[in-house]
Structure formats: structure tokens, C-alpha cells
Amino acid sequence: MNFELTVEQKMIKDLVRQFTEEEVAPGAVERDRTGRFPLELIHKMARLGLMGLPFPEEYGGAGADTISFAIATEELSRGCGSLGITYSAHISLGAAPIYLFGTREQKLRYLPQLTRGETLGAFALTEPHAGSDAGGTETMAEKIGNQYRIRGTKVFITNAGYAKFIALTAVTGKSEKGKRISSMIVPTDSPGLTIRSSYEKMGLHASNTTEIILEDVPVPTENLLGVEGEGLKQFLITLDGGRIGIAAMAVGLAQSAFEKALRYAKTRVQFGTAISKFEAIQFKLAEMAMKIELARNMVYKAAWLKDQGKPFTKEASMAKLYASEMAVDVSDEAIQIHGGYGYMREFEVERIYRDAKLLEIGEGTSEIQHLVIARQLGL
Ligand SMILES: Cc1cc2nc3c(=O)[nH]c(=O)nc-3n(C[C@H](O)[C@H](O)[C@H](O)COP(=O)(O)OP(=O)(O)OC[C@H]3O[C@@H](n4cnc5c(N)ncnc54)[C@H](O)[C@@H]3O)c2cc1C
């Protein structure tokens, strides 16, 4: 067993850390306040080769591994949770299904646009009446000749406002087992497709969260991803990978909250001494550091298993569950260590707390992760 990062992984970590410290973190407070989407940072990330990091070079990617993707996501999230989720959704929800299930023609046509950062990746699964129960999808794709006609509504979709096309799930028929769900690539300039981004969110203000309304949207049948009726299976596989991204985001957010709390504890004087000298504060910081370390190891293990081509569903789900709850706990404690100042926006830990909360909900809630893990245990 070797816990050392490879030379390439270390290079990626250093590169993204420097980029985050110089370019991402400085504007995070302002973007949280205004909700401005940082398109200029996406373009810079594309120039650094990050937008296609784990995809093969023949599709414009950097050919890096999943551990490198997790490292990049963690480092970006350390500076700005909104950019972290934008990136994670782009790679692991938007681009991954095309890479995993697309034909060679589809990959050659769509992946380079994503890996060059010309468009953002988005994956539209959730609907008003189908969240955790994604099998309850109501969006219909009726086949007429060589076209599907799609009708329905998708909610809470990340990045769609900046996407030229999205991967979307819809019902394409029925079998004795129930609905046959398929996934397809839908251009966002298709007639009948409307994207709105008017949610007022608790956190992740500078990420793009959208509602997609589909009114008889025509899509060529050649845009089907993989085999008709296998959409459910495909998005379960996609979400396995996505959970590594969410867990890595959680580690980055928690790391940032921890560093801020540590710094503050050393400088804040009460009762004539730095509060870091109080055992109660020391124990909090020790606990926070331990939990972050544990979560990071879980993320790396799940990513490593994926890179080895081994099963990783259980480990990705465990990492997502543990890391997301850990990030909420750690950022909560970081606020506590800051006292009243922690409740103020200026000190940033309250933003991290708000951003972290989403991680217990998106890509399968904590309750659903317990179900996934239980199933993996044979229950
Ligand atoms: C900011 C943001 C970004 C998102 N991005 C995307 C995206 O890019 N693409 C996308 O498709 N979706 C996205 N989502 C949607 C997200 O994945 C869903 O919100 C999530 O899966 C939960 O679904 P729901 O909101 O309908 O909650 P519900 O499924 O209605 O859950 C409500 C509560 O019931 C619990 N519950 C439900 N079923 C069970 C059960 N069987 N056992 C125990 N408890 C249960 C849940 O855990 C939860 O506590 C995003 C959401 C947000 C808020």
C-alpha cells in the first residue's frame, strides 16, 4: 500500500491550489453576495486543462485519473464551493455519461466541446415529483419517426444555463417491470426548451441551478445515449462517480473552514490568552482535523478503486455520506470557534456552512446513501 500521491497528482494539486489561492478565493465573498457566475474562471480552468481532466486526450481531455479529479475538486472547493459544484457537475454528471455510454461519434462530437470548456456539462434527472425516487420520472420522450418529442419538467439542474446540450432522462416506454427510462443528449437551443434560473438558494449562490421546461422538444433518435430503456442503470453508474466529486467537495469546504478556525483561534485573545490555549477549543480543532483526514482517505480510496476498474459503489456512497455530514459538522464548529464573528459574512465560515449543507442532499440524500450502503451489504 502506498499513500504517496504520484508526481502527476502532486503537480495537479499544486497547480489547482495556486490557481485557487490567486484567482478563485479572492472573489468568493463577492460572488456569494451577488450570485455572479464566474465564467471567466471556467475559461481559465479550460486553459489549465482542468475542464477535461479525467478524460482521454483523444477527446481533448488531460488523461488524468479519478484521484486527480478528486484533488482538483477539493482544491477548488477550498476556495469557493460554488465553483466546486460547477466543476464536479461538469465532469462527473455532464461529461461522464457521454464518455461512459456514448457512441464513438457522440464522444467525438460532444466531449471536446466540454473538455475545452466551450460549454458546461449538465445532467437533468430530478423532477418536481421524482427526486430520490428517480424511477418515478414523468418526463416523456415519444418516438415519432426518427425523432423523440420530449415533454416534462426538470428541477434543480446544475449548469444547464451555461450548457449547449444536456444529458437528460425521460420515459421512452413501459415494460412489465414499469417505466422504461432512457437518457439522451438534448441541445439547449432546441425549440420548446426553456431554462430558468430563479431559485433563491441557501448557499452555493454563484452556482447555476436551473429549471428546465420541455414542451414537445424534438430530438433526433441518434441522440439516444446507449441502449433505449437503460437510462436508470446508466444514471446509477453516473451517480456512483458523481459521489466521489461531492465527497471531494466536502473535504475542500471542511479544510477551508478548519484552516480559518485554526488561524482565528491562534489570534483571538480572551481572558488574557489566545483561545487556542483552551482545551475545549483544542479538542474541537483536533476532532475537525481527524474527521477531514478520515474523509479525504475515504475519497481517495473510492477514487482509487474506480481507477483500478474495481467495484466502488459502496465506498463512493460511504465517502459521500461521511464527508458531507463531516463538512456540515466541521463548518458548524468553525463558526462556533469564531463566536459572534463566525455569524458574520466577512469571516466566510458561515458561507461554507451554507454551501456544505447541499452536499447532504444532492446526488442522493444522506438517507438514500444509507439505503445504497445497506444494499451493498446484501440487505
Ligand atoms: C443546489 C442543487 C443542485 C442540484 N443539482 C442537480 C443536478 O445537476 N441534476 C439533477 O438531476 N438533480 C440535481 N439536484 C437535485 C437533487 O439531486 C435532489 O434534490 C435530491 O436527489 C433529493 O430529491 P428531492 O429534493 O426531490 O427530495 P425527496 O426525494 O423528496 O426527499 C425528501 C426527504 O425524504 C427522504 N426520503 C426520500 N425517499 C426516502 C426513502 N426511500 N427512505 C428514507 N428517506 C427518504 C429524503 O432523504 C429527504 O430527506 C440538485 C439539487 C440542489 C438543491
The ligand as an SDF file (V2000), in Angstrom:
LIG
                    3D

 53 58  0  0  0  0  0  0  0  0999 V2000
  -28.3460   23.0790   -5.4960 C   0  0  0  0  0  0  0  0  0  0  0  0
  -28.8400   21.7770   -6.0750 C   0  0  0  0  0  0  0  0  0  0  0  0
  -28.2400   21.2590   -7.2170 C   0  0  0  0  0  0  0  0  0  0  0  0
  -28.7340   20.0720   -7.7980 C   0  0  0  0  0  0  0  0  0  0  0  0
  -28.1990   19.6290   -8.9900 N   0  0  0  0  0  0  0  0  0  0  0  0
  -28.8140   18.6090   -9.6440 C   0  0  0  0  0  0  0  0  0  0  0  0
  -28.3990   18.2400  -10.9780 C   0  0  0  0  0  0  0  0  0  0  0  0
  -27.4460   18.8000  -11.5470 O   0  0  0  0  0  0  0  0  0  0  0  0
  -29.0930   17.2510  -11.6180 N   0  0  0  0  0  0  0  0  0  0  0  0
  -30.1390   16.6060  -11.0420 C   0  0  0  0  0  0  0  0  0  0  0  0
  -30.7340   15.7520  -11.6790 O   0  0  0  0  0  0  0  0  0  0  0  0
  -30.5480   16.9240   -9.7780 N   0  0  0  0  0  0  0  0  0  0  0  0
  -29.9160   17.9040   -9.0760 C   0  0  0  0  0  0  0  0  0  0  0  0
  -30.3260   18.2510   -7.8070 N   0  0  0  0  0  0  0  0  0  0  0  0
  -31.4430   17.5170   -7.2070 C   0  0  0  0  0  0  0  0  0  0  0  0
  -31.0280   16.6220   -6.0440 C   0  0  0  0  0  0  0  0  0  0  0  0
  -30.2940   15.5360   -6.5140 O   0  0  0  0  0  0  0  0  0  0  0  0
  -32.3290   16.2230   -5.3080 C   0  0  0  0  0  0  0  0  0  0  0  0
  -32.7750   17.3850   -4.6220 O   0  0  0  0  0  0  0  0  0  0  0  0
  -32.1210   15.0870   -4.3480 C   0  0  0  0  0  0  0  0  0  0  0  0
  -31.8360   13.8840   -5.0300 O   0  0  0  0  0  0  0  0  0  0  0  0
  -33.3400   14.8560   -3.4210 C   0  0  0  0  0  0  0  0  0  0  0  0
  -34.5310   14.8310   -4.1360 O   0  0  0  0  0  0  0  0  0  0  0  0
  -35.7520   15.7570   -3.6490 P   0  0  0  0  0  0  0  0  0  0  0  0
  -35.2280   17.1250   -3.4900 O   0  0  0  0  0  0  0  0  0  0  0  0
  -36.8940   15.5560   -4.5710 O   0  0  0  0  0  0  0  0  0  0  0  0
  -36.1090   15.2270   -2.2150 O   0  0  0  0  0  0  0  0  0  0  0  0
  -37.1050   13.9250   -1.8210 P   0  0  0  0  0  0  0  0  0  0  0  0
  -36.6960   12.8080   -2.6750 O   0  0  0  0  0  0  0  0  0  0  0  0
  -38.4930   14.4590   -1.9480 O   0  0  0  0  0  0  0  0  0  0  0  0
  -36.7080   13.7260   -0.3600 O   0  0  0  0  0  0  0  0  0  0  0  0
  -37.2890   14.4150    0.7450 C   0  0  0  0  0  0  0  0  0  0  0  0
  -36.8190   13.7140    2.0270 C   0  0  0  0  0  0  0  0  0  0  0  0
  -37.3030   12.3650    2.0610 O   0  0  0  0  0  0  0  0  0  0  0  0
  -36.2340   11.4630    2.2270 C   0  0  0  0  0  0  0  0  0  0  0  0
  -36.5060   10.2230    1.5140 N   0  0  0  0  0  0  0  0  0  0  0  0
  -36.9540   10.0670    0.2400 C   0  0  0  0  0  0  0  0  0  0  0  0
  -37.0560    8.7680   -0.0640 N   0  0  0  0  0  0  0  0  0  0  0  0
  -36.6510    8.0800    1.0330 C   0  0  0  0  0  0  0  0  0  0  0  0
  -36.5440    6.6920    1.3530 C   0  0  0  0  0  0  0  0  0  0  0  0
  -36.8130    5.7330    0.4600 N   0  0  0  0  0  0  0  0  0  0  0  0
  -36.1060    6.3540    2.5890 N   0  0  0  0  0  0  0  0  0  0  0  0
  -35.7940    7.3060    3.5000 C   0  0  0  0  0  0  0  0  0  0  0  0
  -35.8880    8.6270    3.2600 N   0  0  0  0  0  0  0  0  0  0  0  0
  -36.3100    9.0120    2.0370 C   0  0  0  0  0  0  0  0  0  0  0  0
  -35.0340   12.1980    1.6410 C   0  0  0  0  0  0  0  0  0  0  0  0
  -33.8120   11.6630    2.1310 O   0  0  0  0  0  0  0  0  0  0  0  0
  -35.2880   13.6180    2.1110 C   0  0  0  0  0  0  0  0  0  0  0  0
  -34.8630   13.7560    3.4450 O   0  0  0  0  0  0  0  0  0  0  0  0
  -29.8100   19.3890   -7.1940 C   0  0  0  0  0  0  0  0  0  0  0  0
  -30.3840   19.8890   -6.0090 C   0  0  0  0  0  0  0  0  0  0  0  0
  -29.9270   21.0790   -5.4630 C   0  0  0  0  0  0  0  0  0  0  0  0
  -30.6120   21.6130   -4.2320 C   0  0  0  0  0  0  0  0  0  0  0  0
  1  2  1  0
  2  3  1  0
  2 52  2  0
  3  4  2  0
  4  5  1  0
  4 50  1  0
  5  6  2  0
  6  7  1  0
  6 13  1  0
  7  8  2  0
  7  9  1  0
  9 10  1  0
 10 11  2  0
 10 12  1  0
 12 13  2  0
 13 14  1  0
 14 15  1  0
 14 50  1  0
 15 16  1  0
 16 17  1  0
 16 18  1  0
 18 19  1  0
 18 20  1  0
 20 21  1  0
 20 22  1  0
 22 23  1  0
 23 24  1  0
 24 25  2  0
 24 26  1  0
 24 27  1  0
 27 28  1  0
 28 29  2  0
 28 30  1  0
 28 31  1  0
 31 32  1  0
 32 33  1  0
 33 34  1  0
 33 48  1  0
 34 35  1  0
 35 36  1  0
 35 46  1  0
 36 37  1  0
 36 45  1  0
 37 38  2  0
 38 39  1  0
 39 40  1  0
 39 45  2  0
 40 41  1  0
 40 42  2  0
 42 43  1  0
 43 44  2  0
 44 45  1  0
 46 47  1  0
 46 48  1  0
 48 49  1  0
 50 51  2  0
 51 52  1  0
 52 53  1  0
M  END
$$$$
